[in-house]
Structures are given as C-alpha cells and as structure tokens.
Amino acid sequence: MELSFKDYRDKLSGCWYGKNIGGTLGAPFECSRGVFEFDFYTQDLNGEPAPNDDLDLQLVWLNAVERFGRAVNASILGEYWLSYITPSWSEYGQAKNNLRMGISPPLSGFLNNANRDSCGAFIRSELWAALCPGRPDIAVKYAFEDATVDHSFEGVYAAVFCAALQSAAFAVSDRETLIDTALSYIPADCAIARVVGLVRKSYNDGVDWKECRKQILINFPGMFGLAAGYGGRQPEPEIPKGRLGYDAPSNIGIMILGWYYGNGDFGKSLCIAAGCGEDADCTAATLGALFGIINGYSGLPQKWIKPIGNKIKTLSINEGDHDCKIPKTIEELTDRILKLTPVFLGTGLCRFSEDNPAYTIIMKEPEKLGNTSVRKGLSVETDFSDIVKRQPFSTRHTCPVAELVLDYIEPPYIKPLQEKRFILRFENLMRSQQWLKITAYAPEGFVVSPSPNLCVSLEQNHGNDGVREIEIRILTPEVLYAPKYEVLLDITFNGRHTRLFAPITLLNSPEPEIDRE
C-alpha cells in the first residue's frame, strides 16, 4: 500500500490543523468536571489558536529529530526537555527533577512521580505518527521512548495507543480497524485497553454519551476534572474521586467516546469530547488530529479553520537562551516533517518517482562551493580543515550535551615510567553554561595528573566560544605486563542525566616504523 506525496502532505497538514482546532475548542473546559454542551468555539479568537503545551513539546522533539534522526531516544529527548521545556508542573516537573539528579529514562518517568499515569505523553503522539505514516510498528517505538521520559504504566500505554492509532490512520479510515490495530500494541488487561472496551460496549448497547462519560469516570476515576472544581454545577456524588495523577485512562476513554458518539461528524465529535470536561483540550486535540489525518486538510470544515488561522502559538518553550527553531505556522511545521520523513524512514520505505519528483535539491552557488570558515561565539572561527588536521591522533566522542575531541598528540605506544600528554577539547552543544566533572579510572600503577578528578566550567556559546581545552598527563608504572591498557574518562554534567565515556587506549608494544613522508 502506498501513500503519495500529495496525499501525505494533505494528511500532515490536516493533522496539525485538527490538533490546533481541538486544543483551542477544549481549552476553556480543561480541568473542569461536568457536562458542557456547545457546538462551536466559546472564546473570542481573533484569527489565532489558543497556545497549548500539547503541541509545544512536539515542536521541541522536532528539533531533536532534525539533529539526531532515527537515533533519537529517551535520553536525548530528556536532554532537550531539560534545555527547552519550561513548565515544572506535575509529571513534567518530577521528570525534570529526576533527570537533574542523573536518573535516566525510564526511571525518570517513574520515581516519585504521582502523575506517571497521566495525560502528558499521549498528547504528543502525533509527531511519531506523522514521521511514520502507515507504520505503527515504527511509530510506537519512538512514542515509547518519548513517554518514558516522564511517564510509566498507563501514561506510556496511552502514548503508544495514540501513536499506533494515528500512524495507522494514514493508511486506513475504518474506526474499528484502527482501534483494533492500536490495541494490539498495548497489554490487553491494561486500563487503557479496558476503557476503550467500555466505550465500545456502551455505544453498541445504545447507552447515550453522557451516561457513557459517567461510566468512564466511575470505573476509571481520576482527578483532572476536579482541578477547577464544578464552577457552580452540581457535584456528581456517584463519581468517586480518583487517585492523584491517574488520568490517562479516563481521558483516553473520553477521546474515544467523542469519536464514536460524533458519528463521523468532525465538529460534533470534538464538541462531545471537549464537553466531557476533564483534560478537555487534550482529548479534543488528539481527536482533532486523528480526524485531520483521516480526512486530510482538504476534508476539514473551513468554518473550524477560519477563526484560528494557520499560526502556531506556544506557551512552554524556552526560545530565549537556546537554539531551538520553532515553526511559526502549520505550513512550516508540515514542510519540515516532509523533509525529515525520507531520512527517518530510510530508502526502503520511502520511494522517489521520476515521473513525479517531490523534492528539490538546494545547492550552493558556484562562488560559495569552497571551504568556508564558521564562527563559533565571538572569538573562534573554524573550518573543515581544522577537522582534517585532527587525524590520526584525535578521537571524537559526542552526546547531546557536549562534544569531546581527545587528542593523543602522538601514537598510543607506551614504555615503563613514561609520561604521556593528552589534550581534551570540549565544545558545549547545549548553549547554556555548565559544569562538567571528569573522573579518570586508571589501571593499577598508572598515575593521572593533575588529578583523576577534575571539575571544569564549560561556557555558553554566546559571547564566549563555547570551547574549553585542558591537558592531562598519564605516568606509566615501572613494569608493564599487559599488551594493552585503558584509562576510562567518565564525564558527567551537573544537573543532567547524560554521561559521556571516552577510553584512552595505550599499547604496550614497540612502535612500528612507518614512513610518514
């Protein structure tokens, strides 16, 4: 089964318009418990959508994918979280707290996290579906990596379910097929699977949507809708107060409820989902994105698009002191994903047609084809010749936080009681000031100086050069028994969970004679 470039673009655009529509529609009812009946936006919009963290986080993930491609994982996303995401509420804050303690995913999403079963992961599933259209088997792997940064258990199952649902929606539109496909990727006995089953049964048994909502909240009680209280409405004593943070099951149920009881009508479906309150902006936004994928932008009612336009409004991204390029319009977001998809999926899953070429190659102008220098900060310029000169005695070690170039200076052969010099050149990749700690683990008898434990300040790549060089020396023992030794450098970054390991390999053998002319 194939998806044309034209249809892919249409569905991508529809996804993000649907996301903005649903998030804007549901925003006034977020955190409220009760039933709300309306048939259109209830706030004055003036041609712009409401800002929504549901989309914000995915725009940061987009930057991570643009840099790391298919190699992106939970640890990398965690570093981007620390650097670019500002909120510290609920699961977001606890995950950041854990990450700053050096606790990596998936433990960062579990430890001391009362909101591990909440909604913050499934609301950002669209990017993985968009990058893996019709390939839920791939989309769920990235949704899992994403979700484990700040969730576990039901919070993760919800994200995997939505990513599979939305990825499959690029290929098929039948509701039952899509739900069965998504359920196949999560445990059959988990709460997410059971609440979907409850909604299906209620709909097939003729239960109306208001009673279905009540059964969801009775059987899968959460607390999200109690954050803002009843707002003058009568409490519902039959609905129990749930455990703090146990909100993904009920809100996934509400999203599915809107899909069933809206009977295929875009506006009616979103209004029902948002009208159930709870995490209303998230349920309606996720459902809106799903409709957008199925129907494409061309199939969305223009009356829902016109009041909010095509802008992207953010509220929880640090754009001031970091290099994170946030798309300003849905068209820009769509185009950036279109450029990523062939790299992300690989040539085996992305075919180019000579009859209908979809991509144009942007080349350098003839006068700019030569090697040119790049300025880093105010005081450093570098070009590719600097990299070429590093060989053959420099090794490169990198992570999302920093890059280390380890310069051996000379071949790695050693003799007894010999002192070897090494230059460590660190480049700050996150553009915020950091302290890093270098711990050298040396074999018995080897001495590392000036110390096996060093604390180094790594400056910001703004006003400074973002680069720091230090020298270490290794003194070999009087007797060498083994043919090879390793000194392991363990580099940690204060307030971050990533570690960088760099081995220094030393060979106890005569240096071969090599003609270097």
C-alpha positions as CSV (number, residue, x, y, z in Angstrom):
1,M,0.0,0.0,0.0
2,E,1.4,3.4,-1.0
3,L,0.8,7.0,0.1
4,S,1.5,9.7,-2.5
5,F,3.4,12.8,-1.6
6,K,0.4,14.9,-2.3
7,D,-1.9,12.9,0.0
8,Y,0.8,12.7,2.6
9,R,1.1,16.5,2.7
10,D,-2.7,16.9,2.9
11,K,-2.9,14.5,5.8
12,L,0.0,16.0,7.6
13,S,-1.5,19.5,7.3
14,G,-4.8,18.1,8.4
15,C,-3.2,16.6,11.5
16,W,-1.8,19.8,12.8
17,Y,-4.9,21.9,11.9
18,G,-7.0,19.3,13.7
19,K,-4.7,19.5,16.7
20,N,-5.0,23.3,16.9
21,I,-8.7,23.2,16.4
22,G,-9.3,20.6,19.2
23,G,-6.9,22.2,21.6
24,T,-8.5,25.6,21.1
25,L,-12.0,24.3,21.4
26,G,-11.4,22.4,24.6
27,A,-9.2,24.9,26.4
28,P,-12.0,26.7,28.3
29,F,-13.2,23.4,29.7
30,E,-9.9,21.9,30.8
31,C,-9.7,20.8,34.5
32,S,-13.5,21.1,34.9
33,R,-15.8,18.3,35.9
34,G,-19.3,18.2,34.4
35,V,-21.1,18.1,31.1
36,F,-20.9,21.0,28.8
37,E,-23.0,21.4,25.6
38,F,-21.9,23.7,22.8
39,D,-21.4,23.5,19.0
40,F,-18.6,25.9,18.3
41,Y,-15.7,27.8,19.9
42,T,-16.8,29.6,23.0
43,Q,-14.0,32.2,23.2
44,D,-13.0,35.2,21.1
45,L,-10.1,34.1,19.0
46,N,-9.3,36.9,16.6
47,G,-7.9,34.6,14.0
48,E,-5.4,32.8,16.2
49,P,-5.4,29.5,18.1
50,A,-5.0,29.1,21.8
51,P,-1.5,28.2,22.9
52,N,-1.2,24.6,24.0
53,D,1.6,22.5,25.6
54,D,0.2,19.5,23.6
55,L,1.9,20.9,20.5
56,D,4.8,22.7,22.2
57,L,6.6,19.6,23.3
58,Q,6.4,18.1,19.8
59,L,8.0,21.2,18.3
60,V,11.0,20.6,20.6
61,W,11.0,16.9,19.7
62,L,11.1,18.0,16.0
63,N,14.3,19.9,16.7
64,A,15.8,16.8,18.3
65,V,14.8,14.6,15.3
66,E,16.3,17.1,12.9
67,R,19.6,16.8,14.7
68,F,19.6,13.1,15.6
69,G,17.3,11.5,13.0
70,R,16.4,7.8,13.7
71,A,18.9,7.7,16.5
72,V,16.7,9.9,18.7
73,N,15.9,8.1,22.0
74,A,14.6,8.8,25.5
75,S,17.9,10.0,26.8
76,I,18.3,12.6,24.0
77,L,14.7,13.7,24.4
78,G,15.4,14.1,28.2
79,E,18.2,16.5,27.4
80,Y,16.0,18.5,25.1
81,W,13.4,18.5,27.9
82,L,15.8,20.0,30.4
83,S,17.1,22.6,27.9
84,Y,13.9,23.8,26.2
85,I,10.8,22.9,28.2
86,T,9.9,25.5,30.9
87,P,6.9,24.0,32.9
88,S,7.7,22.3,36.1
89,W,4.2,21.1,37.0
90,S,3.0,17.6,37.6
91,E,4.8,14.8,35.7
92,Y,6.8,17.4,33.7
93,G,8.4,18.8,36.8
94,Q,9.1,15.5,38.5
95,A,10.7,14.1,35.4
96,K,12.9,17.2,35.2
97,N,13.8,16.8,38.9
98,N,14.8,13.2,38.3
99,L,16.8,14.0,35.2
100,R,18.7,16.7,37.1
101,M,19.5,14.0,39.7
102,G,21.1,11.9,36.9
103,I,18.2,9.5,36.8
104,S,17.7,8.5,33.2
105,P,14.6,7.2,31.4
106,P,12.6,5.1,32.0
107,L,13.3,5.6,35.8
108,S,12.9,9.3,35.3
109,G,9.2,8.8,34.4
110,F,8.6,6.5,37.4
111,L,10.5,7.6,40.6
112,N,8.4,9.8,43.0
113,N,6.1,10.5,40.1
114,A,2.5,10.6,41.2
115,N,1.4,11.6,37.7
116,R,3.1,8.7,35.9
117,D,-0.3,7.5,34.7
118,S,-1.5,10.9,33.5
119,C,-2.0,12.5,30.1
120,G,1.2,14.4,29.3
121,A,2.6,11.7,26.9
122,F,-0.3,10.7,24.8
123,I,-0.9,14.4,23.9
124,R,2.3,14.5,22.0
125,S,1.9,11.3,19.9
126,E,1.3,13.0,16.6
127,L,4.9,13.7,15.6
128,W,5.8,10.0,15.7
129,A,2.7,9.1,13.7
130,A,3.5,11.8,11.2
131,L,7.1,10.6,10.7
132,C,5.9,7.0,10.4
133,P,2.7,7.2,8.3
134,G,1.1,3.8,7.9
135,R,3.9,2.2,10.0
136,P,2.6,1.9,13.6
137,D,5.2,-0.7,14.2
138,I,7.9,2.0,14.0
139,A,5.8,4.9,15.5
140,V,5.2,3.0,18.7
141,K,8.9,2.5,19.4
142,Y,9.5,6.3,19.4
143,A,6.3,7.0,21.3
144,F,7.5,4.6,23.9
145,E,11.0,6.3,24.1
146,D,9.2,9.7,24.4
147,A,6.7,8.6,27.0
148,T,9.2,7.0,29.4
149,V,10.9,10.4,29.9
150,D,8.1,11.5,32.2
151,H,5.5,8.6,32.5
152,S,5.2,4.9,33.2
153,F,2.5,2.3,33.1
154,E,-0.8,3.7,31.9
155,G,0.8,7.0,30.8
156,V,3.1,5.1,28.5
157,Y,0.3,2.7,27.2
158,A,-1.8,5.7,26.3
159,A,1.0,7.3,24.3
160,V,1.7,4.0,22.4
161,F,-2.0,3.5,21.8
162,C,-2.4,7.0,20.3
163,A,0.7,6.8,18.2
164,A,-0.4,3.5,16.7
165,L,-3.9,4.8,16.1
166,Q,-2.7,7.9,14.3
167,S,0.0,6.2,12.3
168,A,-2.4,3.6,11.1
169,A,-4.9,6.4,10.2
170,F,-2.6,7.4,7.3
171,A,-3.4,4.0,5.7
172,V,-7.0,3.2,6.7
173,S,-10.0,5.2,7.9
174,D,-12.3,2.4,9.3
175,R,-12.7,3.1,13.0
176,E,-12.9,-0.5,14.2
177,T,-9.8,-1.5,12.2
178,L,-7.9,1.5,13.6
179,I,-8.9,0.8,17.2
180,D,-8.1,-2.9,16.9
181,T,-4.7,-2.0,15.4
182,A,-3.8,0.4,18.2
183,L,-5.0,-2.1,20.9
184,S,-2.7,-4.7,19.6
185,Y,0.3,-2.7,20.7
186,I,-0.6,-2.5,24.4
187,P,-1.4,-5.1,27.1
188,A,-4.9,-6.4,26.8
189,D,-5.5,-6.1,30.5
190,C,-4.3,-2.5,31.0
191,A,-6.7,0.2,31.9
192,I,-6.3,2.0,28.5
193,A,-7.4,-1.2,26.7
194,R,-10.3,-1.7,29.2
195,V,-11.7,1.8,29.0
196,V,-11.7,1.6,25.2
197,G,-13.7,-1.6,25.5
198,L,-16.1,0.1,27.9
199,V,-16.8,2.8,25.4
200,R,-17.3,0.4,22.5
201,K,-19.7,-1.7,24.5
202,S,-21.7,1.4,25.7
203,Y,-22.0,2.7,22.2
204,N,-23.1,-0.7,20.8
205,D,-25.6,-1.2,23.6
206,G,-27.2,2.2,22.9
207,V,-26.1,4.0,26.0
208,D,-26.1,7.8,25.4
209,W,-22.8,9.7,25.6
210,K,-23.5,11.4,28.9
211,E,-24.1,8.1,30.7
212,C,-21.0,6.6,28.9
213,R,-18.9,9.5,30.3
214,K,-20.2,8.8,33.8
215,Q,-19.4,5.1,33.5
216,I,-15.8,6.0,32.4
217,L,-15.3,8.2,35.4
218,I,-16.9,5.7,37.8
219,N,-14.8,2.8,36.5
220,F,-11.6,4.7,35.9
221,P,-11.7,7.6,38.4
222,G,-9.2,10.4,38.1
223,M,-8.8,13.8,39.5
224,F,-8.1,16.0,36.5
225,G,-11.6,17.4,36.3
226,L,-11.5,18.5,39.9
227,A,-8.6,20.9,39.5
228,A,-11.0,23.8,38.7
229,G,-14.0,22.3,40.5
230,Y,-17.6,22.3,39.4
231,G,-17.9,26.0,38.7
232,G,-21.4,26.3,40.1
233,R,-22.6,23.0,38.6
234,Q,-24.0,20.3,40.9
235,P,-21.4,17.7,42.1
236,E,-21.9,14.1,40.9
237,P,-21.8,12.0,44.1
238,E,-21.8,8.7,42.2
239,I,-18.4,9.6,40.6
240,P,-15.6,8.9,43.1
241,K,-12.5,11.0,43.5
242,G,-9.7,9.1,41.9
243,R,-6.0,8.8,42.7
244,L,-3.9,11.9,42.0
245,G,-2.4,11.6,38.5
246,Y,-4.4,8.6,37.4
247,D,-5.9,10.5,34.4
248,A,-4.8,8.8,31.2
249,P,-7.4,6.0,31.2
250,S,-10.4,8.3,31.7
251,N,-9.3,10.8,29.1
252,I,-8.4,8.3,26.5
253,G,-11.9,6.9,27.1
254,I,-13.4,10.4,26.6
255,M,-11.4,10.8,23.4
256,I,-12.8,7.5,22.0
257,L,-16.2,8.5,23.3
258,G,-16.2,11.6,21.1
259,W,-15.1,9.6,18.1
260,Y,-18.0,7.1,18.5
261,Y,-20.8,9.3,19.5
262,G,-19.9,12.0,17.0
263,N,-20.8,9.5,14.3
264,G,-18.1,10.8,11.9
265,D,-19.0,14.4,12.1
266,F,-15.9,16.5,12.9
267,G,-17.4,19.3,14.8
268,K,-19.9,17.2,16.7
269,S,-17.2,14.7,17.7
270,L,-14.8,17.3,19.1
271,C,-17.6,19.2,20.9
272,I,-18.7,16.0,22.7
273,A,-15.1,15.1,23.7
274,A,-14.5,18.6,25.0
275,G,-17.9,18.7,26.5
276,C,-17.0,15.9,28.9
277,G,-14.6,18.2,30.7
278,E,-11.5,16.7,32.4
279,D,-8.4,17.2,30.2
280,A,-10.7,18.7,27.6
281,D,-8.1,20.5,25.4
282,C,-6.0,17.3,25.2
283,T,-8.9,14.9,24.4
284,A,-10.3,17.2,21.7
285,A,-6.8,18.0,20.3
286,T,-5.9,14.3,20.0
287,L,-9.2,13.5,18.3
288,G,-8.9,16.5,16.1
289,A,-5.5,15.4,14.9
290,L,-6.9,11.9,14.2
291,F,-9.7,13.3,12.1
292,G,-7.2,15.6,10.3
293,I,-5.1,12.6,9.3
294,I,-8.1,10.5,8.2
295,N,-9.8,13.3,6.2
296,G,-6.7,15.5,5.3
297,Y,-6.7,19.2,5.4
298,S,-8.9,19.2,2.3
299,G,-11.6,17.3,4.2
300,L,-11.7,19.6,7.3
301,P,-14.6,22.0,7.5
302,Q,-13.4,25.5,6.8
303,K,-15.7,27.0,9.3
304,W,-13.5,25.5,12.0
305,I,-10.2,26.7,10.4
306,K,-11.1,30.3,9.7
307,P,-11.4,31.5,13.3
308,I,-7.9,30.3,14.3
309,G,-5.9,30.7,11.1
310,N,-2.6,28.8,10.5
311,K,-0.4,30.2,13.3
312,I,1.3,28.1,16.0
313,K,1.1,29.7,19.4
314,T,3.4,28.4,22.2
315,L,3.5,28.9,25.9
316,S,6.0,26.5,27.4
317,I,9.2,26.6,25.3
318,N,12.4,28.4,26.2
319,E,13.3,30.2,23.0
320,G,15.4,32.9,24.6
321,D,18.7,31.4,25.5
322,H,18.8,28.2,23.4
323,D,19.0,27.3,19.8
324,C,15.6,25.8,19.2
325,K,13.9,26.7,15.9
326,I,10.1,26.7,16.5
327,P,7.9,26.7,13.4
328,K,5.5,29.7,13.3
329,T,2.9,28.2,11.1
330,I,1.3,24.9,10.3
331,E,2.6,25.0,6.8
332,E,6.2,25.4,8.1
333,L,5.7,22.5,10.5
334,T,4.3,20.4,7.7
335,D,7.2,21.2,5.4
336,R,9.9,20.4,8.0
337,I,8.4,17.0,8.6
338,L,8.1,16.3,4.9
339,K,11.9,17.0,4.6
340,L,12.6,14.6,7.5
341,T,10.5,11.6,6.6
342,P,12.7,10.1,3.9
343,V,15.7,10.2,6.3
344,F,13.7,9.0,9.2
345,L,12.1,6.0,7.4
346,G,15.0,5.2,5.1
347,T,15.2,4.5,1.5
348,G,13.5,1.1,1.9
349,L,10.2,2.7,2.9
350,C,10.3,6.0,1.0
351,R,10.3,5.7,-2.7
352,F,11.0,8.5,-5.2
353,S,9.3,8.7,-8.6
354,E,10.9,10.1,-11.7
355,D,7.5,10.9,-13.1
356,N,6.5,13.0,-10.2
357,P,9.6,14.2,-8.3
358,A,8.7,15.6,-4.9
359,Y,12.0,17.0,-3.7
360,T,14.2,19.8,-5.0
361,I,17.9,19.8,-4.0
362,I,19.2,23.1,-2.8
363,M,22.8,23.5,-3.9
364,K,25.5,26.1,-3.1
365,E,26.1,28.9,-5.5
366,P,29.3,28.3,-7.6
367,E,31.2,31.1,-5.8
368,K,30.4,29.5,-2.4
369,L,31.4,25.9,-3.2
370,G,34.8,26.2,-1.5
371,N,35.6,25.5,2.2
372,T,34.5,28.5,4.4
373,S,35.0,29.3,8.0
374,V,32.3,29.1,10.6
375,R,32.2,31.5,13.5
376,K,31.5,29.9,16.9
377,G,30.9,32.6,19.5
378,L,32.8,35.9,19.3
379,S,36.4,34.7,19.3
380,V,36.6,31.4,17.5
381,E,36.4,30.7,13.8
382,T,36.8,27.2,12.4
383,D,36.5,25.4,9.1
384,F,36.7,21.8,7.8
385,S,40.5,21.9,7.5
386,D,40.6,22.0,11.3
387,I,38.8,18.7,11.4
388,V,41.1,17.2,8.8
389,K,44.1,18.2,10.8
390,R,42.9,16.2,13.8
391,Q,43.8,12.9,12.4
392,P,45.3,10.5,13.0
393,F,45.7,11.1,16.8
394,S,42.3,12.6,17.8
395,T,39.2,10.6,18.7
396,R,35.7,12.2,18.8
397,H,33.1,11.4,21.5
398,T,29.8,13.1,21.5
399,C,26.4,13.2,23.3
400,P,23.5,15.7,23.2
401,V,25.2,17.9,25.8
402,A,28.8,18.3,24.6
403,E,31.5,17.0,22.2
404,L,34.9,15.8,23.3
405,V,37.8,15.7,21.0
406,L,40.5,13.6,22.7
407,D,43.9,14.4,21.2
408,Y,46.6,11.7,21.8
409,I,49.2,14.1,20.3
410,E,51.3,11.1,19.3
411,P,50.9,7.4,18.7
412,P,49.4,5.5,21.8
413,Y,52.5,3.3,22.4
414,I,53.9,3.3,25.9
415,K,57.0,2.4,27.8
416,P,57.7,1.9,31.6
417,L,57.9,5.2,33.5
418,Q,56.8,7.3,30.6
419,E,54.6,10.3,30.9
420,K,52.1,10.8,28.0
421,R,50.3,14.1,27.3
422,F,46.7,14.3,26.1
423,I,44.5,17.4,25.2
424,L,40.8,17.3,26.0
425,R,38.8,19.7,23.9
426,F,35.2,20.2,25.0
427,E,32.6,22.0,22.9
428,N,29.3,23.0,24.5
429,L,26.4,21.8,22.3
430,M,23.5,23.0,24.5
431,R,24.4,26.7,24.6
432,S,24.0,27.2,28.3
433,Q,26.7,27.4,30.9
434,Q,27.6,24.1,32.5
435,W,30.0,22.5,35.0
436,L,31.3,19.1,34.0
437,K,33.2,16.6,36.1
438,I,35.9,14.4,34.7
439,T,36.8,11.2,36.5
440,A,39.7,9.1,35.2
441,Y,39.7,5.4,36.1
442,A,43.2,4.2,35.5
443,P,44.8,0.7,35.8
444,E,46.8,-0.1,38.9
445,G,50.1,1.7,38.9
446,F,49.1,4.4,36.4
447,V,49.0,8.0,37.7
448,V,46.7,10.6,36.2
449,S,47.6,14.3,36.7
450,P,46.9,17.0,37.6
451,S,44.2,14.9,39.2
452,P,42.0,11.9,38.5
453,N,39.0,14.1,39.4
454,L,38.6,17.5,37.7
455,C,35.7,20.0,37.7
456,V,35.6,22.2,34.6
457,S,33.4,25.1,33.6
458,L,32.1,24.9,30.1
459,E,30.9,28.3,29.0
460,Q,27.9,29.3,26.9
461,N,28.2,29.6,23.1
462,H,27.2,33.2,23.2
463,G,29.7,35.9,23.9
464,N,32.2,33.2,24.6
465,D,33.4,30.4,22.3
466,G,31.7,27.5,24.0
467,V,35.0,25.6,23.9
468,R,37.4,24.6,26.7
469,E,40.7,22.8,26.4
470,I,42.5,21.1,29.2
471,E,45.6,18.9,29.4
472,I,46.0,15.7,31.3
473,R,49.1,13.5,31.7
474,I,49.4,9.8,32.4
475,L,52.5,8.3,34.0
476,T,53.0,4.6,33.4
477,P,54.3,2.2,36.1
478,E,57.7,0.8,36.3
479,V,56.6,-2.6,35.0
480,L,54.1,-3.2,32.2
481,Y,52.7,-6.7,32.0
482,A,49.6,-6.4,29.7
483,P,49.7,-5.8,26.0
484,K,47.0,-3.1,26.3
485,Y,45.7,-0.7,29.0
486,E,42.8,1.6,29.1
487,V,42.2,4.8,31.1
488,L,38.5,5.5,31.1
489,L,37.3,9.0,31.3
490,D,33.8,9.3,32.8
491,I,32.4,12.8,32.1
492,T,29.2,14.0,33.9
493,F,27.4,17.2,33.6
494,N,26.0,19.0,36.6
495,G,22.2,18.8,36.7
496,R,21.9,16.5,33.7
497,H,21.5,12.8,33.4
498,T,23.7,12.2,30.3
499,R,27.2,10.7,30.8
500,L,30.0,10.7,28.3
501,F,32.6,7.9,28.3
502,A,35.9,8.2,26.5
503,P,38.5,5.5,26.7
504,I,42.2,6.3,26.3
505,T,43.8,3.2,24.8
506,L,47.5,2.6,25.5
507,L,49.5,-0.1,23.7
508,N,52.5,-1.9,25.4
509,S,54.4,-2.8,22.2
510,P,57.2,-1.4,20.1
511,E,56.1,1.5,17.9
512,P,56.2,0.2,14.3
513,E,58.3,2.2,11.8
514,I,56.0,4.0,9.4
515,D,57.1,6.2,6.6
516,R,55.1,9.4,7.2
517,E,56.5,11.3,4.2
